[in-house]
Amino acid sequence: MLLILIRATFILVVASLGVRLAKIVGENELANPYLVFVGVMIAAIGIVVADLLTPRKRIQTISALYFGVIVGVFLSNLINDAIQPAMQLYLHQKVHMAISSVLMILMCYICVSTLLQTKDDFRFIIPYVEFSKEVKGSRPLVLDTSVVIDGRIADVAETRVIDQPMVVPRFVLQELQNIADSSDKLRRNRGRRGLDILNRLQKSPGVEVRIHDGEVPELAGIREVDQKLVILAKHLGGKVVTNDYNLNKIAKLQGVEVINLNDLANAMKPIVLPGEGIQVKLIKRGEEQGQGVGYLDDGTMVVAEQGSFHIGEIVRITVTSVLQTSAGRMIFGRIDAPGPGPRAGNLVNAPGHHEGPSHASGRPQNS
């Protein structure tokens, strides 16, 4: 609504100035006043139409144009003042004016071109832009396809522990759409889950999600999504959020910080010390003889000695050691109460036992 009022005011002011200019031109018989008025109005309407056709403007580009013109005019005036005495002495006044005009245009072009090519390096000129970034956090988080499909980022964001804006590049969104349109049912479900997670993030209060459509010159000609993510994160000064081990290594090699949700999940798991007791349901046999394996609610693997005799039971074990691996945390322990196991005095159910004569003579045992 405010923009509509501003545009209407602009048209009215230009129309008033056009009438005044047409009146002056008509009184001095310099040109047709009606043509002057129509020309001014066409120019004003053209500016408004151009403004409507470009609703999403980048402040870096606009500021580069403004400051480039200002610096160009300033430098051209300095140079003109320095060479003016010599030009007035040896050159005609019209030639002097022409050279000054060309010099101004040249300096403006050089300044605008330089600032457009280095617009991300002079943000300090516009303090309020950097201030607006600091409102939601220091550095944006660039989300990878894997972390969006995983879904845990939505749970973490809804806890309000993250105050940085989350950036979803357009090529990541396109990859999710391609996965969702896949003929393979598993891939299609994964893609749709990723799109649902993005929708959930956008609707979550207190979570800022941006779809990045900006043009980054360094991305031209690059097809690999992982490489694009690293370049974009470096361009935005942000961090990559991923579950991909290879992307983690690539980003660190190029000096880009990475947040791995698997590392975050491992860090948030409760700490279990040797000697403490925990309860777990054993669901399968372990790799070593007699071991039973179960899992805690957070997915931590628990290996119990002599647990193979308690498969399917909830047992209490005493922790003996904790091992942290790249795949996660593993807890080793022993069952508090010893398992029954096969006893020497109960060979009837022992594997490989066959009933037979009890005496060497072969006579059956008396009942």
Secondary structure as GFF3:
##gff-version 3
##sequence-region A 1 367
A	DSSP	alpha_helix	2	27	.	.	.	ID=ss1
A	DSSP	alpha_helix	33	53	.	.	.	ID=ss2
A	DSSP	alpha_helix	59	90	.	.	.	ID=ss3
A	DSSP	alpha_helix	93	117	.	.	.	ID=ss4
A	DSSP	three_ten_helix	119	121	.	.	.	ID=ss5
A	DSSP	three_ten_helix	123	125	.	.	.	ID=ss6
A	DSSP	alpha_helix	127	134	.	.	.	ID=ss7
A	DSSP	beta_strand	141	143	.	.	.	ID=ss8
A	DSSP	alpha_helix	145	150	.	.	.	ID=ss9
A	DSSP	alpha_helix	152	158	.	.	.	ID=ss10
A	DSSP	beta_strand	166	169	.	.	.	ID=ss11
A	DSSP	alpha_helix	170	180	.	.	.	ID=ss12
A	DSSP	alpha_helix	185	203	.	.	.	ID=ss13
A	DSSP	beta_strand	209	212	.	.	.	ID=ss14
A	DSSP	three_ten_helix	217	219	.	.	.	ID=ss15
A	DSSP	alpha_helix	225	236	.	.	.	ID=ss16
A	DSSP	beta_strand	239	242	.	.	.	ID=ss17
A	DSSP	alpha_helix	245	253	.	.	.	ID=ss18
A	DSSP	beta_strand	258	260	.	.	.	ID=ss19
A	DSSP	alpha_helix	261	268	.	.	.	ID=ss20
A	DSSP	beta_strand	277	285	.	.	.	ID=ss21
A	DSSP	beta_strand	292	295	.	.	.	ID=ss22
A	DSSP	beta_strand	301	305	.	.	.	ID=ss23
A	DSSP	three_ten_helix	307	310	.	.	.	ID=ss24
A	DSSP	beta_strand	314	325	.	.	.	ID=ss25
A	DSSP	beta_strand	328	335	.	.	.	ID=ss26
###
